């Protein structure tokens, strides 16, 4: 587990733009089950989360079409919530960071770490925007 003071600015990268932090399994289930679309960002302390995933997710929600709900869990911090979020992302293996789009509780789009690592935030945003235009 990472110290709260270490991850605070990393959490705020998403919460300051409207993402809701989920810290329990119940909160994850409730968020994903909502009608409409829900974007789930599995946040992490790694460099590709800071350089690619968080900025890409932030850029993507400026699109005309965007998810109804924005939520995040923090790998290595909110274990229960992260495990539950990952359970909803099966058949994809756990990875951090990762970004999933759900529609009416069903997984419709997934970006795993290998889709994020080494790719610019703009490309991550473009990928997500394509998914929003299709599903939102």
C-alpha positions as CSV (number, residue, x, y, z in Angstrom):
1,X,0.0,0.0,0.0
2,X,1.2,3.4,-0.9
3,X,1.1,6.3,1.6
4,X,-1.9,8.6,1.2
5,X,0.3,11.7,0.9
6,X,2.2,10.1,-2.0
7,X,-0.9,9.3,-4.1
8,X,-2.9,12.4,-3.2
9,X,-1.8,14.5,-6.3
10,X,-2.2,11.4,-8.5
11,X,-5.8,11.0,-7.3
12,X,-6.4,14.7,-7.8
13,X,-5.4,14.5,-11.5
14,X,-8.7,12.7,-12.0
15,X,-11.0,14.0,-9.3
16,X,-10.4,17.6,-10.2
17,X,-11.9,17.0,-13.6
18,X,-14.9,15.2,-12.3
19,X,-14.0,11.5,-11.6
20,X,-15.5,10.0,-8.5
21,X,-13.1,7.9,-6.4
22,X,-14.4,4.5,-5.5
23,X,-12.9,2.9,-2.4
24,X,-15.2,-0.1,-1.8
25,X,-16.4,-3.1,-3.8
26,X,-20.0,-2.0,-3.2
27,X,-19.3,1.4,-4.6
28,X,-17.8,-0.2,-7.8
29,X,-20.7,-2.5,-8.3
30,X,-23.2,0.4,-7.9
31,X,-21.3,2.6,-10.3
32,X,-20.9,0.0,-13.0
33,X,-24.5,-1.1,-12.7
34,X,-25.8,2.4,-13.5
35,X,-27.8,2.9,-16.6
36,X,-25.9,4.6,-19.4
37,X,-22.1,4.7,-19.8
38,X,-19.4,4.6,-17.1
39,X,-15.7,5.1,-17.6
40,X,-13.5,3.3,-15.0
41,X,-9.9,4.3,-14.8
42,X,-7.7,2.0,-12.8
43,X,-5.1,4.6,-11.6
44,X,-1.6,3.8,-10.5
45,X,1.7,5.4,-9.4
46,X,3.6,4.3,-12.5
47,X,4.9,6.7,-15.1
48,X,2.6,5.6,-17.8
49,X,-0.4,6.5,-15.7
50,X,1.1,10.0,-15.1
51,X,2.2,10.6,-18.7
52,X,-0.4,8.7,-20.7
53,X,-3.4,7.3,-18.9
54,X,-4.6,10.2,-16.7
55,X,-3.9,12.9,-19.3
56,X,-5.5,10.8,-22.0
57,X,-8.6,10.1,-20.0
58,X,-8.8,13.8,-19.1
59,X,-8.5,14.9,-22.7
60,X,-11.1,12.4,-23.9
61,X,-13.9,13.7,-21.7
62,X,-13.9,17.0,-23.5
63,X,-15.4,15.3,-26.5
64,X,-19.0,16.2,-27.3
65,X,-20.0,12.6,-26.6
66,X,-18.6,11.3,-23.3
67,X,-19.5,8.8,-20.6
68,X,-22.4,9.6,-18.2
69,X,-20.3,8.6,-15.2
70,X,-16.6,8.9,-14.5
71,X,-15.1,6.8,-11.8
72,X,-11.6,5.7,-10.7
73,X,-10.0,3.2,-8.4
74,X,-6.4,3.3,-7.3
75,X,-4.3,0.1,-7.7
76,X,-2.0,-0.5,-4.7
77,X,-4.2,1.7,-2.5
78,X,-7.9,0.8,-2.7
79,X,-7.4,-2.9,-3.0
80,X,-11.0,-4.0,-2.5
81,X,-12.4,-1.5,-5.0
82,X,-9.6,-2.3,-7.5
83,X,-10.2,-6.1,-7.2
84,X,-13.9,-5.6,-7.8
85,X,-13.3,-3.3,-10.8
86,X,-11.0,-5.8,-12.3
87,X,-13.5,-8.6,-11.8
88,X,-15.9,-6.6,-14.0
89,X,-13.2,-6.4,-16.7
90,X,-12.8,-10.1,-17.2
91,X,-11.6,-11.7,-19.6
92,X,-8.9,-9.0,-19.5
93,X,-6.1,-9.7,-17.0
94,X,-5.5,-7.2,-14.3
95,X,-3.3,-4.3,-15.4
96,X,-2.4,-0.9,-14.0
97,X,-3.2,1.5,-15.4
98,X,-6.2,0.5,-17.4
99,X,-9.3,2.1,-18.7
100,X,-12.7,0.5,-19.2
101,X,-15.9,1.7,-20.7
102,X,-19.2,0.1,-19.5
103,X,-22.6,0.6,-21.0
104,X,-25.6,-0.5,-18.9
105,X,-23.2,-2.6,-16.8
106,X,-21.6,-4.4,-19.7
107,X,-17.9,-3.9,-20.7
108,X,-17.8,-2.4,-24.2
109,X,-14.3,-1.1,-24.5
110,X,-11.0,-1.8,-22.8
111,X,-7.5,-0.3,-22.7
112,X,-5.0,-2.4,-21.0
113,X,-1.5,-1.3,-19.8
114,X,0.1,-2.5,-23.0
115,X,-2.3,-0.2,-25.0
116,X,-1.3,2.7,-22.8
117,X,2.4,2.3,-22.0
118,X,4.6,4.1,-24.5
119,X,1.7,5.8,-26.3
120,X,1.1,9.5,-26.1
121,X,-1.9,10.8,-24.1
122,X,-3.4,12.2,-27.3
123,X,-3.5,8.7,-28.8
124,X,-5.2,7.4,-25.6
125,X,-7.7,10.2,-25.8
126,X,-8.4,9.5,-29.5
127,X,-9.0,5.8,-28.8
128,X,-11.4,6.6,-26.0
129,X,-13.2,9.2,-28.1
130,X,-13.8,6.7,-30.8
131,X,-15.4,4.4,-28.1
132,X,-17.5,7.3,-26.8
133,X,-18.7,8.1,-30.3
134,X,-19.8,4.5,-30.7
135,X,-21.3,3.8,-27.3
136,X,-22.3,7.1,-25.6
